[in-house]
């Protein structure tokens, strides 16, 4: 069991559903431009504002107990940390500053 005490803002939504609906012309979506760079680049999506907000949420790498030292988990962790750093480098300075607060 996972203790989520104090984590009442944890959401397990699927941002892709919102984006798919917006691309299909069913309204607008609030989403991370980092996840939808291709759609923005080809014009399927348009960002109406230059500002990117930070809601303070994050991601967790989880695995079964004892798996942290396995070759596969260590390799995946190294890769995902590298990818996150590369994506973070794409963020505008105002977003990075907001994350430091």
DAURQUI-V916470 format. One record per backbone hydrogen bond with DSSP energy under -1.0 kcal/mol. CO is the residue of the C=O (numbers start at 0). NH is the residue of the N-H. Records with the same first field share a line. If there is no record, write none. Layout:
CO->NH ; NH
This chain:
3->6
6->9
13->16
14->18
15->19
16->20
17->21
18->22
19->23
20->25
21->24
35->39
36->40
37->41
38->43 ; 44
63->66
66->69
69->73
70->74
71->75
72->76
73->77
74->78
75->79
76->80
77->81
78->82
79->83
80->84
81->85
82->86
83->87
84->88
86->89
87->90
91->95
92->96
93->97
94->98
